[in-house]
């Protein structure tokens, strides 16, 4: 008995298949179509065929490794365009794109995939087969092949990275900051081993990071930012980067989608072992379809994620709840982020970064401590901060910092706007926290030095405490790059829970065996074809359908009334090659697969849409737009070794 809901879904999908394909498929699976016919009854007959236990077993027996990977990807993604499913496997070194696109079409011909009745031009897994395929075929280890040693994770190092970048910005001379920022990172951050620092987009990302982190420092919001969760930090960084540079992805109009996308990545990387770059790219592309994130350039996107903390990491999990920094006698400080959690501190103000690798090394010097004093930290502030990450402060270090402060106070140079107030206002300002970020220093009783660039903001704050009339001053343009939005609450909102992967992993033990168990069936079916049709095109077509796993039962071995649309040519049969080309050009639903020589003389296989034909006979040339690259290539017919038509889709008209 077929489940009525599943039957309804099946009928809705089948009804979308064009008639010229529908009747051919119907004939292949249930025999010749009687006339007159009632289409709902034909649909039910087809559904009954795919609901039979012996047919289901035959389908399962014929599923190989590539089938498993494609079925697994579509199951997790729920619904995809055909080209999107193919693109998930572009970086799968084991298969060419031609192989992938041909196999997707083959899975459609086998009716394992069907059109999605809810989303235009999308495909889903056959509703009648989805449960058994989930139990016996879908496999995460098969989809995400374990090929490396270092596992992809959301790194616990990101706060350390942001803090180290902040140290570079704080301790570099202001006029050289932007110019040297990228080269300094390249030389000091050995942690970024997979980043191409010559890439213009990467340089753009890093400059965007410079702008944003600088604004956090200037607006006294860096500490608040560093207190965020790693995922909230990554989300904020990417959103801010999108404002100043082009990202290799298009963020959804829904603000929460990218955050949900990152949560999905974090949750599932913690339970799935993904160690190869190709598997990581597949994982990202699947996640992007679930959360409506359009990835334009997957290679650049992986580099961007590596910059913000998602990469193949050697993190083993935290061993200490608080950071433990080691201070050497030369005041060099070393952190081991793989051994301790990040706890908020201010070392970036009073120590300069030397190197960021498995260990992070800072140095405390007179120049670096002077910078901390510039940011209004005093001796006790620095010593107190050191105690948050070190077991003790040596007397020598204390003496040095105190001496530095004594030397620093010999002369002070300020830049800002002096503001004189009454005694009444002085008491209010001294106790009003909202004004403190804008006060450079208190010069004397009732005299303050306010920041020049934030004049409008501190004026607004003064109005709030009752100063309704303020004298005018020469207003300087605000630095737009200093604008930093409030981070909001660091909590999960409207998260679309997706437990599919974790549930699959629980039952995914020894599910897939890399062996085609339908080999014996295939042999006996071919013998039956040989007996019924000893020679001719009928025999060739039936044998091809057996090899394509479409014919599974002896009852399917009948002479087809609907001839295959595929034609091919090879060798010196130039007339046949031209016929193949013209056939594809006359049918918008057909592609061309061509074997030819590359410029280097190597045999290559291309697949693409025919867009033009020049010349005639053996002297002609075909122009194809390759898939997925989208490049137009002119191929002389004389240089074509093999050519055949390939359907774009079984289900959709183009």
Secondary structure as a PSIPRED ss2 file (coil, helix, strand):
# PSIPRED VFORMAT (PSIPRED V4.0)

   1 X C   1.000  0.000  0.000
   2 X C   1.000  0.000  0.000
   3 X C   1.000  0.000  0.000
   4 X H   0.000  1.000  0.000
   5 X H   0.000  1.000  0.000
   6 X H   0.000  1.000  0.000
   7 X H   0.000  1.000  0.000
   8 X H   0.000  1.000  0.000
   9 X H   0.000  1.000  0.000
  10 X H   0.000  1.000  0.000
  11 X H   0.000  1.000  0.000
  12 X H   0.000  1.000  0.000
  13 X H   0.000  1.000  0.000
  14 X H   0.000  1.000  0.000
  15 X C   1.000  0.000  0.000
  16 X C   1.000  0.000  0.000
  17 X C   1.000  0.000  0.000
  18 X C   1.000  0.000  0.000
  19 X H   0.000  1.000  0.000
  20 X H   0.000  1.000  0.000
  21 X H   0.000  1.000  0.000
  22 X H   0.000  1.000  0.000
  23 X H   0.000  1.000  0.000
  24 X H   0.000  1.000  0.000
  25 X H   0.000  1.000  0.000
  26 X H   0.000  1.000  0.000
  27 X H   0.000  1.000  0.000
  28 X H   0.000  1.000  0.000
  29 X H   0.000  1.000  0.000
  30 X H   0.000  1.000  0.000
  31 X C   1.000  0.000  0.000
  32 X C   1.000  0.000  0.000
  33 X C   1.000  0.000  0.000
  34 X C   1.000  0.000  0.000
  35 X C   1.000  0.000  0.000
  36 X C   1.000  0.000  0.000
  37 X C   1.000  0.000  0.000
  38 X C   1.000  0.000  0.000
  39 X H   0.000  1.000  0.000
  40 X H   0.000  1.000  0.000
  41 X H   0.000  1.000  0.000
  42 X H   0.000  1.000  0.000
  43 X H   0.000  1.000  0.000
  44 X H   0.000  1.000  0.000
  45 X H   0.000  1.000  0.000
  46 X H   0.000  1.000  0.000
  47 X H   0.000  1.000  0.000
  48 X H   0.000  1.000  0.000
  49 X H   0.000  1.000  0.000
  50 X H   0.000  1.000  0.000
  51 X H   0.000  1.000  0.000
  52 X C   1.000  0.000  0.000
  53 X H   0.000  1.000  0.000
  54 X H   0.000  1.000  0.000
  55 X H   0.000  1.000  0.000
  56 X H   0.000  1.000  0.000
  57 X H   0.000  1.000  0.000
  58 X H   0.000  1.000  0.000
  59 X H   0.000  1.000  0.000
  60 X H   0.000  1.000  0.000
  61 X H   0.000  1.000  0.000
  62 X C   1.000  0.000  0.000
  63 X C   1.000  0.000  0.000
  64 X C   1.000  0.000  0.000
  65 X H   0.000  1.000  0.000
  66 X H   0.000  1.000  0.000
  67 X H   0.000  1.000  0.000
  68 X H   0.000  1.000  0.000
  69 X H   0.000  1.000  0.000
  70 X H   0.000  1.000  0.000
  71 X H   0.000  1.000  0.000
  72 X H   0.000  1.000  0.000
  73 X H   0.000  1.000  0.000
  74 X H   0.000  1.000  0.000
  75 X H   0.000  1.000  0.000
  76 X H   0.000  1.000  0.000
  77 X H   0.000  1.000  0.000
  78 X C   1.000  0.000  0.000
  79 X C   1.000  0.000  0.000
  80 X E   0.000  0.000  1.000
  81 X E   0.000  0.000  1.000
  82 X H   0.000  1.000  0.000
  83 X H   0.000  1.000  0.000
  84 X H   0.000  1.000  0.000
  85 X H   0.000  1.000  0.000
  86 X H   0.000  1.000  0.000
  87 X H   0.000  1.000  0.000
  88 X H   0.000  1.000  0.000
  89 X C   1.000  0.000  0.000
  90 X C   1.000  0.000  0.000
  91 X C   1.000  0.000  0.000
  92 X C   1.000  0.000  0.000
  93 X C   1.000  0.000  0.000
  94 X C   1.000  0.000  0.000
  95 X C   1.000  0.000  0.000
  96 X C   1.000  0.000  0.000
  97 X H   0.000  1.000  0.000
  98 X H   0.000  1.000  0.000
  99 X H   0.000  1.000  0.000
 100 X H   0.000  1.000  0.000
 101 X H   0.000  1.000  0.000
 102 X H   0.000  1.000  0.000
 103 X H   0.000  1.000  0.000
 104 X H   0.000  1.000  0.000
 105 X H   0.000  1.000  0.000
 106 X H   0.000  1.000  0.000
 107 X H   0.000  1.000  0.000
 108 X H   0.000  1.000  0.000
 109 X H   0.000  1.000  0.000
 110 X C   1.000  0.000  0.000
 111 X C   1.000  0.000  0.000
 112 X C   1.000  0.000  0.000
 113 X E   0.000  0.000  1.000
 114 X E   0.000  0.000  1.000
 115 X E   0.000  0.000  1.000
 116 X C   1.000  0.000  0.000
 117 X C   1.000  0.000  0.000
 118 X C   1.000  0.000  0.000
 119 X C   1.000  0.000  0.000
 120 X C   1.000  0.000  0.000
 121 X C   1.000  0.000  0.000
 122 X E   0.000  0.000  1.000
 123 X E   0.000  0.000  1.000
 124 X E   0.000  0.000  1.000
 125 X E   0.000  0.000  1.000
 126 X C   1.000  0.000  0.000
 127 X C   1.000  0.000  0.000
 128 X C   1.000  0.000  0.000
 129 X C   1.000  0.000  0.000
 130 X H   0.000  1.000  0.000
 131 X H   0.000  1.000  0.000
 132 X H   0.000  1.000  0.000
 133 X H   0.000  1.000  0.000
 134 X H   0.000  1.000  0.000
 135 X H   0.000  1.000  0.000
 136 X H   0.000  1.000  0.000
 137 X C   1.000  0.000  0.000
 138 X C   1.000  0.000  0.000
 139 X C   1.000  0.000  0.000
 140 X H   0.000  1.000  0.000
 141 X H   0.000  1.000  0.000
 142 X H   0.000  1.000  0.000
 143 X H   0.000  1.000  0.000
 144 X C   1.000  0.000  0.000
 145 X C   1.000  0.000  0.000
 146 X C   1.000  0.000  0.000
 147 X C   1.000  0.000  0.000
 148 X C   1.000  0.000  0.000
 149 X C   1.000  0.000  0.000
 150 X C   1.000  0.000  0.000
 151 X E   0.000  0.000  1.000
 152 X E   0.000  0.000  1.000
 153 X E   0.000  0.000  1.000
 154 X E   0.000  0.000  1.000
 155 X C   1.000  0.000  0.000
 156 X C   1.000  0.000  0.000
 157 X C   1.000  0.000  0.000
 158 X H   0.000  1.000  0.000
 159 X H   0.000  1.000  0.000
 160 X H   0.000  1.000  0.000
 161 X H   0.000  1.000  0.000
 162 X H   0.000  1.000  0.000
 163 X H   0.000  1.000  0.000
 164 X H   0.000  1.000  0.000
 165 X H   0.000  1.000  0.000
 166 X H   0.000  1.000  0.000
 167 X H   0.000  1.000  0.000
 168 X H   0.000  1.000  0.000
 169 X H   0.000  1.000  0.000
 170 X H   0.000  1.000  0.000
 171 X H   0.000  1.000  0.000
 172 X C   1.000  0.000  0.000
 173 X C   1.000  0.000  0.000
 174 X H   0.000  1.000  0.000
 175 X H   0.000  1.000  0.000
 176 X H   0.000  1.000  0.000
 177 X H   0.000  1.000  0.000
 178 X H   0.000  1.000  0.000
 179 X H   0.000  1.000  0.000
 180 X H   0.000  1.000  0.000
 181 X H   0.000  1.000  0.000
 182 X H   0.000  1.000  0.000
 183 X H   0.000  1.000  0.000
 184 X H   0.000  1.000  0.000
 185 X H   0.000  1.000  0.000
 186 X H   0.000  1.000  0.000
 187 X H   0.000  1.000  0.000
 188 X H   0.000  1.000  0.000
 189 X E   0.000  0.000  1.000
 190 X C   1.000  0.000  0.000
 191 X C   1.000  0.000  0.000
 192 X C   1.000  0.000  0.000
 193 X C   1.000  0.000  0.000
 194 X C   1.000  0.000  0.000
 195 X C   1.000  0.000  0.000
 196 X C   1.000  0.000  0.000
 197 X C   1.000  0.000  0.000
 198 X C   1.000  0.000  0.000
 199 X C   1.000  0.000  0.000
 200 X H   0.000  1.000  0.000
 201 X H   0.000  1.000  0.000
 202 X H   0.000  1.000  0.000
 203 X H   0.000  1.000  0.000
 204 X H   0.000  1.000  0.000
 205 X H   0.000  1.000  0.000
 206 X H   0.000  1.000  0.000
 207 X H   0.000  1.000  0.000
 208 X H   0.000  1.000  0.000
 209 X H   0.000  1.000  0.000
 210 X H   0.000  1.000  0.000
 211 X H   0.000  1.000  0.000
 212 X H   0.000  1.000  0.000
 213 X H   0.000  1.000  0.000
 214 X H   0.000  1.000  0.000
 215 X H   0.000  1.000  0.000
 216 X H   0.000  1.000  0.000
 217 X H   0.000  1.000  0.000
 218 X H   0.000  1.000  0.000
 219 X C   1.000  0.000  0.000
 220 X C   1.000  0.000  0.000
 221 X C   1.000  0.000  0.000
 222 X H   0.000  1.000  0.000
 223 X H   0.000  1.000  0.000
 224 X H   0.000  1.000  0.000
 225 X H   0.000  1.000  0.000
 226 X H   0.000  1.000  0.000
 227 X C   1.000  0.000  0.000
 228 X C   1.000  0.000  0.000
 229 X C   1.000  0.000  0.000
 230 X H   0.000  1.000  0.000
 231 X H   0.000  1.000  0.000
 232 X H   0.000  1.000  0.000
 233 X H   0.000  1.000  0.000
 234 X H   0.000  1.000  0.000
 235 X H   0.000  1.000  0.000
 236 X H   0.000  1.000  0.000
 237 X H   0.000  1.000  0.000
 238 X H   0.000  1.000  0.000
 239 X H   0.000  1.000  0.000
 240 X H   0.000  1.000  0.000
 241 X H   0.000  1.000  0.000
 242 X H   0.000  1.000  0.000
 243 X H   0.000  1.000  0.000
 244 X H   0.000  1.000  0.000
 245 X C   1.000  0.000  0.000
 246 X C   1.000  0.000  0.000
 247 X C   1.000  0.000  0.000
 248 X C   1.000  0.000  0.000
 249 X E   0.000  0.000  1.000
 250 X E   0.000  0.000  1.000
 251 X C   1.000  0.000  0.000
 252 X C   1.000  0.000  0.000
 253 X C   1.000  0.000  0.000
 254 X C   1.000  0.000  0.000
 255 X H   0.000  1.000  0.000
 256 X H   0.000  1.000  0.000
 257 X H   0.000  1.000  0.000
 258 X H   0.000  1.000  0.000
 259 X H   0.000  1.000  0.000
 260 X H   0.000  1.000  0.000
 261 X H   0.000  1.000  0.000
 262 X H   0.000  1.000  0.000
 263 X H   0.000  1.000  0.000
 264 X H   0.000  1.000  0.000
 265 X H   0.000  1.000  0.000
 266 X H   0.000  1.000  0.000
 267 X H   0.000  1.000  0.000
 268 X H   0.000  1.000  0.000
 269 X H   0.000  1.000  0.000
 270 X C   1.000  0.000  0.000
 271 X C   1.000  0.000  0.000
 272 X C   1.000  0.000  0.000
 273 X C   1.000  0.000  0.000
 274 X C   1.000  0.000  0.000
 275 X C   1.000  0.000  0.000
 276 X C   1.000  0.000  0.000
 277 X H   0.000  1.000  0.000
 278 X H   0.000  1.000  0.000
 279 X H   0.000  1.000  0.000
 280 X H   0.000  1.000  0.000
 281 X H   0.000  1.000  0.000
 282 X H   0.000  1.000  0.000
 283 X H   0.000  1.000  0.000
 284 X H   0.000  1.000  0.000
 285 X H   0.000  1.000  0.000
 286 X H   0.000  1.000  0.000
 287 X H   0.000  1.000  0.000
 288 X H   0.000  1.000  0.000
 289 X H   0.000  1.000  0.000
 290 X H   0.000  1.000  0.000
 291 X C   1.000  0.000  0.000
 292 X C   1.000  0.000  0.000
 293 X C   1.000  0.000  0.000
 294 X E   0.000  0.000  1.000
 295 X E   0.000  0.000  1.000
 296 X C   1.000  0.000  0.000
 297 X C   1.000  0.000  0.000
 298 X H   0.000  1.000  0.000
 299 X H   0.000  1.000  0.000
 300 X H   0.000  1.000  0.000
 301 X H   0.000  1.000  0.000
 302 X H   0.000  1.000  0.000
 303 X H   0.000  1.000  0.000
 304 X H   0.000  1.000  0.000
 305 X H   0.000  1.000  0.000
 306 X H   0.000  1.000  0.000
 307 X H   0.000  1.000  0.000
 308 X C   1.000  0.000  0.000
 309 X C   1.000  0.000  0.000
 310 X E   0.000  0.000  1.000
 311 X E   0.000  0.000  1.000
 312 X E   0.000  0.000  1.000
 313 X E   0.000  0.000  1.000
 314 X C   1.000  0.000  0.000
 315 X C   1.000  0.000  0.000
 316 X C   1.000  0.000  0.000
 317 X C   1.000  0.000  0.000
 318 X C   1.000  0.000  0.000
 319 X C   1.000  0.000  0.000
 320 X C   1.000  0.000  0.000
 321 X C   1.000  0.000  0.000
 322 X C   1.000  0.000  0.000
 323 X C   1.000  0.000  0.000
 324 X C   1.000  0.000  0.000
 325 X C   1.000  0.000  0.000
 326 X E   0.000  0.000  1.000
 327 X E   0.000  0.000  1.000
 328 X C   1.000  0.000  0.000
 329 X C   1.000  0.000  0.000
 330 X C   1.000  0.000  0.000
 331 X C   1.000  0.000  0.000
 332 X E   0.000  0.000  1.000
 333 X E   0.000  0.000  1.000
 334 X E   0.000  0.000  1.000
 335 X E   0.000  0.000  1.000
 336 X C   1.000  0.000  0.000
 337 X C   1.000  0.000  0.000
 338 X C   1.000  0.000  0.000
 339 X C   1.000  0.000  0.000
 340 X C   1.000  0.000  0.000
 341 X C   1.000  0.000  0.000
 342 X C   1.000  0.000  0.000
 343 X C   1.000  0.000  0.000
 344 X C   1.000  0.000  0.000
 345 X C   1.000  0.000  0.000
 346 X C   1.000  0.000  0.000
 347 X H   0.000  1.000  0.000
 348 X H   0.000  1.000  0.000
 349 X H   0.000  1.000  0.000
 350 X H   0.000  1.000  0.000
 351 X C   1.000  0.000  0.000
 352 X E   0.000  0.000  1.000
 353 X E   0.000  0.000  1.000
 354 X E   0.000  0.000  1.000
 355 X E   0.000  0.000  1.000
 356 X E   0.000  0.000  1.000
 357 X C   1.000  0.000  0.000
 358 X C   1.000  0.000  0.000
 359 X C   1.000  0.000  0.000
 360 X E   0.000  0.000  1.000
 361 X E   0.000  0.000  1.000
 362 X E   0.000  0.000  1.000
 363 X E   0.000  0.000  1.000
 364 X C   1.000  0.000  0.000
 365 X C   1.000  0.000  0.000
 366 X H   0.000  1.000  0.000
 367 X H   0.000  1.000  0.000
 368 X H   0.000  1.000  0.000
 369 X H   0.000  1.000  0.000
 370 X H   0.000  1.000  0.000
 371 X H   0.000  1.000  0.000
 372 X H   0.000  1.000  0.000
 373 X H   0.000  1.000  0.000
 374 X H   0.000  1.000  0.000
 375 X C   1.000  0.000  0.000
 376 X C   1.000  0.000  0.000
 377 X C   1.000  0.000  0.000
 378 X C   1.000  0.000  0.000
 379 X H   0.000  1.000  0.000
 380 X H   0.000  1.000  0.000
 381 X H   0.000  1.000  0.000
 382 X H   0.000  1.000  0.000
 383 X H   0.000  1.000  0.000
 384 X H   0.000  1.000  0.000
 385 X H   0.000  1.000  0.000
 386 X H   0.000  1.000  0.000
 387 X H   0.000  1.000  0.000
 388 X H   0.000  1.000  0.000
 389 X H   0.000  1.000  0.000
 390 X C   1.000  0.000  0.000
 391 X C   1.000  0.000  0.000
 392 X C   1.000  0.000  0.000
 393 X C   1.000  0.000  0.000
 394 X C   1.000  0.000  0.000
 395 X H   0.000  1.000  0.000
 396 X H   0.000  1.000  0.000
 397 X H   0.000  1.000  0.000
 398 X H   0.000  1.000  0.000
 399 X H   0.000  1.000  0.000
 400 X H   0.000  1.000  0.000
 401 X H   0.000  1.000  0.000
 402 X H   0.000  1.000  0.000
 403 X H   0.000  1.000  0.000
 404 X H   0.000  1.000  0.000
 405 X H   0.000  1.000  0.000
 406 X H   0.000  1.000  0.000
 407 X H   0.000  1.000  0.000
 408 X H   0.000  1.000  0.000
 409 X C   1.000  0.000  0.000
 410 X C   1.000  0.000  0.000
 411 X C   1.000  0.000  0.000
 412 X C   1.000  0.000  0.000
 413 X C   1.000  0.000  0.000
 414 X C   1.000  0.000  0.000
 415 X C   1.000  0.000  0.000
 416 X C   1.000  0.000  0.000
 417 X E   0.000  0.000  1.000
 418 X E   0.000  0.000  1.000
 419 X E   0.000  0.000  1.000
 420 X E   0.000  0.000  1.000
 421 X C   1.000  0.000  0.000
 422 X C   1.000  0.000  0.000
 423 X H   0.000  1.000  0.000
 424 X H   0.000  1.000  0.000
 425 X H   0.000  1.000  0.000
 426 X H   0.000  1.000  0.000
 427 X H   0.000  1.000  0.000
 428 X H   0.000  1.000  0.000
 429 X H   0.000  1.000  0.000
 430 X H   0.000  1.000  0.000
 431 X C   1.000  0.000  0.000
 432 X C   1.000  0.000  0.000
 433 X H   0.000  1.000  0.000
 434 X H   0.000  1.000  0.000
 435 X H   0.000  1.000  0.000
 436 X H   0.000  1.000  0.000
 437 X C   1.000  0.000  0.000
 438 X C   1.000  0.000  0.000
 439 X E   0.000  0.000  1.000
 440 X E   0.000  0.000  1.000
 441 X E   0.000  0.000  1.000
 442 X E   0.000  0.000  1.000
 443 X E   0.000  0.000  1.000
 444 X E   0.000  0.000  1.000
 445 X C   1.000  0.000  0.000
 446 X C   1.000  0.000  0.000
 447 X E   0.000  0.000  1.000
 448 X E   0.000  0.000  1.000
 449 X E   0.000  0.000  1.000
 450 X E   0.000  0.000  1.000
 451 X C   1.000  0.000  0.000
 452 X C   1.000  0.000  0.000
 453 X C   1.000  0.000  0.000
 454 X C   1.000  0.000  0.000
 455 X H   0.000  1.000  0.000
 456 X H   0.000  1.000  0.000
 457 X H   0.000  1.000  0.000
 458 X H   0.000  1.000  0.000
 459 X H   0.000  1.000  0.000
 460 X H   0.000  1.000  0.000
 461 X H   0.000  1.000  0.000
 462 X H   0.000  1.000  0.000
 463 X H   0.000  1.000  0.000
 464 X H   0.000  1.000  0.000
 465 X C   1.000  0.000  0.000
 466 X C   1.000  0.000  0.000
 467 X C   1.000  0.000  0.000
 468 X C   1.000  0.000  0.000
 469 X C   1.000  0.000  0.000
 470 X C   1.000  0.000  0.000
 471 X C   1.000  0.000  0.000
 472 X C   1.000  0.000  0.000
 473 X C   1.000  0.000  0.000
 474 X C   1.000  0.000  0.000
 475 X C   1.000  0.000  0.000
 476 X C   1.000  0.000  0.000
 477 X C   1.000  0.000  0.000
 478 X C   1.000  0.000  0.000
 479 X C   1.000  0.000  0.000
 480 X H   0.000  1.000  0.000
 481 X H   0.000  1.000  0.000
 482 X H   0.000  1.000  0.000
 483 X C   1.000  0.000  0.000
 484 X C   1.000  0.000  0.000
 485 X C   1.000  0.000  0.000
 486 X C   1.000  0.000  0.000
 487 X C   1.000  0.000  0.000
 488 X C   1.000  0.000  0.000
 489 X C   1.000  0.000  0.000
 490 X C   1.000  0.000  0.000
 491 X C   1.000  0.000  0.000
 492 X C   1.000  0.000  0.000
 493 X C   1.000  0.000  0.000
 494 X C   1.000  0.000  0.000
 495 X C   1.000  0.000  0.000
 496 X C   1.000  0.000  0.000
 497 X C   1.000  0.000  0.000
 498 X C   1.000  0.000  0.000
 499 X C   1.000  0.000  0.000
 500 X H   0.000  1.000  0.000
 501 X H   0.000  1.000  0.000
 502 X H   0.000  1.000  0.000
 503 X H   0.000  1.000  0.000
 504 X H   0.000  1.000  0.000
 505 X H   0.000  1.000  0.000
 506 X H   0.000  1.000  0.000
 507 X C   1.000  0.000  0.000
 508 X C   1.000  0.000  0.000
 509 X C   1.000  0.000  0.000
 510 X C   1.000  0.000  0.000
 511 X C   1.000  0.000  0.000
 512 X C   1.000  0.000  0.000
 513 X C   1.000  0.000  0.000
 514 X C   1.000  0.000  0.000
 515 X C   1.000  0.000  0.000
 516 X C   1.000  0.000  0.000
 517 X C   1.000  0.000  0.000
 518 X C   1.000  0.000  0.000
 519 X H   0.000  1.000  0.000
 520 X H   0.000  1.000  0.000
 521 X H   0.000  1.000  0.000
 522 X H   0.000  1.000  0.000
 523 X H   0.000  1.000  0.000
 524 X H   0.000  1.000  0.000
 525 X H   0.000  1.000  0.000
 526 X H   0.000  1.000  0.000
 527 X H   0.000  1.000  0.000
 528 X H   0.000  1.000  0.000
 529 X H   0.000  1.000  0.000
 530 X H   0.000  1.000  0.000
 531 X H   0.000  1.000  0.000
 532 X H   0.000  1.000  0.000
 533 X C   1.000  0.000  0.000
 534 X C   1.000  0.000  0.000
 535 X C   1.000  0.000  0.000
 536 X C   1.000  0.000  0.000
 537 X H   0.000  1.000  0.000
 538 X H   0.000  1.000  0.000
 539 X H   0.000  1.000  0.000
 540 X H   0.000  1.000  0.000
 541 X H   0.000  1.000  0.000
 542 X H   0.000  1.000  0.000
 543 X H   0.000  1.000  0.000
 544 X H   0.000  1.000  0.000
 545 X H   0.000  1.000  0.000
 546 X H   0.000  1.000  0.000
 547 X H   0.000  1.000  0.000
 548 X C   1.000  0.000  0.000
 549 X C   1.000  0.000  0.000
 550 X C   1.000  0.000  0.000
 551 X C   1.000  0.000  0.000
 552 X C   1.000  0.000  0.000
 553 X C   1.000  0.000  0.000
 554 X H   0.000  1.000  0.000
 555 X H   0.000  1.000  0.000
 556 X H   0.000  1.000  0.000
 557 X C   1.000  0.000  0.000
 558 X C   1.000  0.000  0.000
 559 X C   1.000  0.000  0.000
 560 X C   1.000  0.000  0.000
 561 X C   1.000  0.000  0.000
 562 X C   1.000  0.000  0.000
 563 X C   1.000  0.000  0.000
 564 X C   1.000  0.000  0.000
 565 X C   1.000  0.000  0.000
 566 X C   1.000  0.000  0.000
 567 X C   1.000  0.000  0.000
 568 X E   0.000  0.000  1.000
 569 X E   0.000  0.000  1.000
 570 X E   0.000  0.000  1.000
 571 X C   1.000  0.000  0.000
 572 X C   1.000  0.000  0.000
 573 X C   1.000  0.000  0.000
 574 X H   0.000  1.000  0.000
 575 X H   0.000  1.000  0.000
 576 X H   0.000  1.000  0.000
 577 X H   0.000  1.000  0.000
 578 X H   0.000  1.000  0.000
 579 X H   0.000  1.000  0.000
 580 X H   0.000  1.000  0.000
 581 X H   0.000  1.000  0.000
 582 X H   0.000  1.000  0.000
 583 X H   0.000  1.000  0.000
 584 X H   0.000  1.000  0.000
 585 X H   0.000  1.000  0.000
 586 X H   0.000  1.000  0.000
 587 X C   1.000  0.000  0.000
 588 X C   1.000  0.000  0.000
 589 X C   1.000  0.000  0.000
 590 X E   0.000  0.000  1.000
 591 X E   0.000  0.000  1.000
 592 X E   0.000  0.000  1.000
 593 X E   0.000  0.000  1.000
 594 X E   0.000  0.000  1.000
 595 X E   0.000  0.000  1.000
 596 X E   0.000  0.000  1.000
 597 X E   0.000  0.000  1.000
 598 X C   1.000  0.000  0.000
 599 X C   1.000  0.000  0.000
 600 X C   1.000  0.000  0.000
 601 X C   1.000  0.000  0.000
 602 X C   1.000  0.000  0.000
 603 X E   0.000  0.000  1.000
 604 X E   0.000  0.000  1.000
 605 X E   0.000  0.000  1.000
 606 X E   0.000  0.000  1.000
 607 X E   0.000  0.000  1.000
 608 X E   0.000  0.000  1.000
 609 X E   0.000  0.000  1.000
 610 X E   0.000  0.000  1.000
 611 X E   0.000  0.000  1.000
 612 X E   0.000  0.000  1.000
 613 X E   0.000  0.000  1.000
 614 X E   0.000  0.000  1.000
 615 X C   1.000  0.000  0.000
 616 X C   1.000  0.000  0.000
 617 X H   0.000  1.000  0.000
 618 X H   0.000  1.000  0.000
 619 X H   0.000  1.000  0.000
 620 X C   1.000  0.000  0.000
 621 X E   0.000  0.000  1.000
 622 X E   0.000  0.000  1.000
 623 X E   0.000  0.000  1.000
 624 X E   0.000  0.000  1.000
 625 X E   0.000  0.000  1.000
 626 X E   0.000  0.000  1.000
 627 X C   1.000  0.000  0.000
 628 X C   1.000  0.000  0.000
 629 X C   1.000  0.000  0.000
 630 X C   1.000  0.000  0.000
 631 X C   1.000  0.000  0.000
 632 X E   0.000  0.000  1.000
 633 X E   0.000  0.000  1.000
 634 X E   0.000  0.000  1.000
 635 X E   0.000  0.000  1.000
 636 X E   0.000  0.000  1.000
 637 X H   0.000  1.000  0.000
 638 X H   0.000  1.000  0.000
 639 X H   0.000  1.000  0.000
 640 X C   1.000  0.000  0.000
 641 X C   1.000  0.000  0.000
 642 X E   0.000  0.000  1.000
 643 X E   0.000  0.000  1.000
 644 X E   0.000  0.000  1.000
 645 X E   0.000  0.000  1.000
 646 X E   0.000  0.000  1.000
 647 X E   0.000  0.000  1.000
 648 X C   1.000  0.000  0.000
 649 X C   1.000  0.000  0.000
 650 X C   1.000  0.000  0.000
 651 X C   1.000  0.000  0.000
 652 X C   1.000  0.000  0.000
 653 X C   1.000  0.000  0.000
 654 X C   1.000  0.000  0.000
